[in-house]
Amino acid sequence: MTDPIAREAARAIVLVPESDRYLGAHAAVVMAPFFWLSPSRFSPGTFGVLYVANALETAVRESAYHAAAKLRASGAGAQAVPRVAVVLELRHEGHVDQRRSAPGVDPMIYHPADYRAGQAVGEKLRAAGKDVVVYDSVRHPAGVCYAVFRPRSIRTVRDDATELSLEWDGTEIPSYAVVTRHHL
């Protein structure tokens, strides 16, 4: 294999048990977060999580927050930040943990920047066999997000994609534009 990214993915596949893998159309979209591990809201970086939102606006706000933090830290000047949005269908049967407006939910899982409480919850839920955590978006109050611990929780990826341009002004991402829509 000459492509270094494909070579690394081939090595990383062992991180995901065969029974947990998504093998459907556009598998690379679903599997990628499980190959390149990093700390996030529900993972300390020892396992992958695919983050999904219930609406494009929610997905954009969540993505824009993280992109802006990286751009701000790097001192990057104004620029367009490309993103691609796809529609995934989740399997709702099985091991889903509902954290939205649930009594007894630690409000610290919603801290805007300190993910330690969410990471502890994520580790416990994943170890207990949960596949997905449903939670309120931190960046879009009306939005709902899903932390997917196992790729098998995705039923399908639609054959359509929306190409976006997040507009970084040098300090924040105040807007975005839909560039085009593609049939994959």
C-alpha positions in Angstrom: 0.0 0.0 0.0 1.5 3.3 -1.0 -1.1 5.7 0.6 0.1 6.4 4.1 -3.4 7.2 5.4 -4.8 3.9 4.0 -1.7 2.0 5.4 -2.4 3.5 8.9 -6.1 2.7 8.7 -5.2 -0.9 7.8 -3.1 -1.1 10.9 -5.7 0.6 13.1 -8.6 -1.7 12.1 -7.6 -4.0 15.0 -8.9 -1.3 17.4 -12.4 -2.1 16.4 -13.6 -5.7 17.0 -15.0 -7.4 13.9 -18.5 -7.6 15.4 -18.5 -3.8 16.0 -17.5 -2.7 12.5 -19.7 -0.9 10.0 -19.3 -2.6 6.6 -22.0 -0.7 4.6 -21.7 2.1 2.0 -19.3 4.9 2.8 -17.7 2.9 5.6 -14.7 5.2 5.7 -16.9 8.0 7.0 -18.2 5.9 9.9 -15.0 4.1 10.7 -12.4 6.9 10.7 -13.1 8.3 14.2 -12.4 4.8 15.6 -9.0 4.6 13.9 -7.6 8.0 15.0 -8.1 8.3 18.7 -8.1 11.6 20.5 -9.7 12.9 23.7 -13.3 14.2 23.3 -16.4 14.8 25.3 -17.1 11.2 25.9 -13.7 9.6 25.5 -10.3 10.2 27.2 -8.7 9.2 23.9 -8.4 5.5 24.6 -11.3 4.6 22.2 -13.0 6.2 19.2 -16.3 8.0 19.2 -18.3 9.1 16.1 -20.2 12.3 17.0 -23.5 12.8 15.1 -26.1 15.6 15.3 -29.9 15.5 14.6 -29.7 18.5 12.3 -27.2 20.3 10.0 -27.2 23.5 12.1 -26.3 21.5 15.2 -23.5 19.6 13.4 -22.1 22.9 12.0 -22.1 24.6 15.4 -20.4 21.7 17.0 -17.8 21.4 14.2 -17.3 25.2 14.0 -16.5 25.4 17.8 -13.7 22.8 17.5 -12.3 24.2 14.2 -12.3 27.7 15.7 -10.4 26.5 18.8 -7.7 24.9 16.6 -7.5 27.9 14.2 -7.3 30.4 17.2 -4.5 28.4 18.8 -2.5 28.4 15.5 -3.0 32.1 14.9 -4.5 31.4 11.5 -5.7 34.3 9.5 -9.2 34.6 7.9 -10.0 31.7 5.7 -12.7 29.3 4.5 -12.8 26.0 6.4 -14.2 23.1 4.3 -16.5 20.6 5.8 -18.7 17.8 4.3 -21.9 16.7 6.0 -23.5 13.4 5.4 -26.7 11.9 6.7 -26.4 8.8 8.8 -29.2 6.6 10.1 -28.7 5.2 13.6 -29.9 1.9 14.9 -32.1 2.8 17.9 -32.7 -0.7 19.0 -30.3 -2.0 21.6 -28.0 -0.3 23.9 -28.7 3.4 23.8 -28.2 5.6 26.8 -30.5 8.7 27.1 -28.8 11.6 28.8 -31.2 14.4 27.7 -33.1 16.0 30.5 -32.7 12.8 32.5 -32.9 13.0 36.3 -29.6 12.5 38.0 -27.5 13.4 34.9 -24.3 15.1 36.0 -24.5 18.6 34.5 -20.7 18.6 34.2 -21.0 16.4 31.1 -22.2 19.6 29.5 -19.3 21.8 30.5 -18.2 23.7 27.4 -14.5 23.0 27.7 -13.8 20.6 30.6 -14.6 17.1 29.3 -13.5 15.1 32.3 -17.0 14.3 33.7 -18.2 13.3 30.2 -15.2 11.2 29.6 -15.8 9.3 32.9 -19.4 8.7 31.9 -18.4 7.6 28.4 -15.9 5.1 29.8 -18.5 3.6 32.1 -21.3 3.4 29.6 -19.1 1.9 26.9 -17.7 -0.7 29.3 -21.3 -1.5 30.3 -22.1 -2.3 26.7 -23.9 0.9 25.6 -23.5 1.7 21.9 -24.8 5.3 21.8 -25.3 8.2 24.2 -28.0 10.7 23.3 -27.3 14.2 24.8 -28.2 17.8 24.4 -25.8 19.8 22.1 -23.6 22.2 24.1 -23.1 24.5 21.1 -26.7 24.6 19.8 -29.3 24.7 22.6 -32.1 23.3 20.4 -29.9 20.5 19.1 -29.5 16.8 20.0 -26.2 15.0 19.6 -25.2 11.3 19.6 -21.9 9.9 20.7 -21.6 6.6 18.9 -19.2 4.1 20.7 -19.6 1.3 18.2 -19.7 1.7 14.4 -22.3 -1.1 14.1 -24.8 1.4 15.6 -25.0 3.1 12.2 -27.6 1.5 10.0 -26.7 3.3 6.8 -25.0 6.3 5.3 -27.1 8.1 2.6 -25.6 8.6 -0.8 -25.8 12.4 -0.5 -23.3 14.8 0.9 -23.4 18.6 1.5 -20.2 20.5 1.0 -19.9 23.4 3.5 -17.6 26.4 3.9 -17.2 27.6 7.5 -16.1 31.2 7.5 -13.2 31.8 9.9 -12.7 35.6 10.3 -9.5 35.3 12.3 -11.2 35.1 15.7 -14.3 33.0 15.3 -16.6 31.3 12.8 -19.7 33.5 12.7 -21.2 31.9 9.5 -21.1 29.2 7.0 -22.3 28.6 3.5 -23.6 25.5 1.6 -21.2 25.2 -1.3 -22.9 22.4 -3.1 -24.6 19.0 -2.7 -23.2 15.8 -4.1 -24.5 12.4 -4.9 -21.8 9.9 -3.6 
